[in-house]
Amino acid sequence: MTVRHALVLADGALDDPAAIERAWPGWSDEIDLVIAADGGARHATTLGRRIDRWVGDGDSISAGELERLAAEGVRIDRASTDKDETDAELALQAALEESPARITILGATGGARLDHELGNVWLLAHRGLSGRDTTLLSAGTRIRLAGTGPVDLGGRIGDLVSLLPFGGDAARITTHGLRYPLTDEPLMSGPSRGLSNVREASDARLVIGAGRLLIVETPVRL
């Protein structure tokens, strides 16, 4: 089966599904694979989704819940607690085994630990995601990582769009449809120039000449 859209459920906070839909209409279109990272399995019920595969070391889920998932036919991949990857990374790797065209990660932000939240953002730079449509999503934030070339920034007029250089400076950046334009200009690591731009056209777009940018979008209303 060709997987169109894989959903990864990490163990962070999950917003009300209705709020996510209001912020990002159509975000869940064509989901045909759901992978839970350890305690992220609890989000499936809230979302009304069936889990296809569970991965993790089991430190954030009860033995009884794992038994229930196994009884329902969910594939269980138990990992050692002594491992190099987070459970969220293991879930992402599991999704990549199916070569999905698109990946959305929920529960990756808003948890109790900032280091895990930042680590989840950094997962967007995973080698396996190169050229793949991958998004970290919550009701209040949509995060993508973009490299050189044209990038679609389309969406709701008035929402905030921040452009943050990732892994070094970014250069020759040109934007269209944002309130504060860039025309073949750099964004440097350190200064906050790329924060809090505003989308003024529903078909806004961006061209990156060199480097990479984190694209962080924030709805101004839900």
Buried (B, 14 or more C-beta within 10 A) or exposed (E): EEBEBBBBBBBBBBBEBEBBBEBBEEBBEEBBBBBBBBBBBBBBEEBEBEBBBBBBBBEBBEEEBBEEBEEEEBEBEEBEEEEEBBBBBBBBBBBBEBEBEBBBBBBBBBBEEEEBBEBBBBBBBBEBBEEBEBBBBBBBBBBBBBBBEEBEBEBBEEBBBBBBBBEEEBBBBBBBBBBEEBEEBBBEEEEEBBEEBBBBBEEBBBBBBEBBBBBBBEBEEE
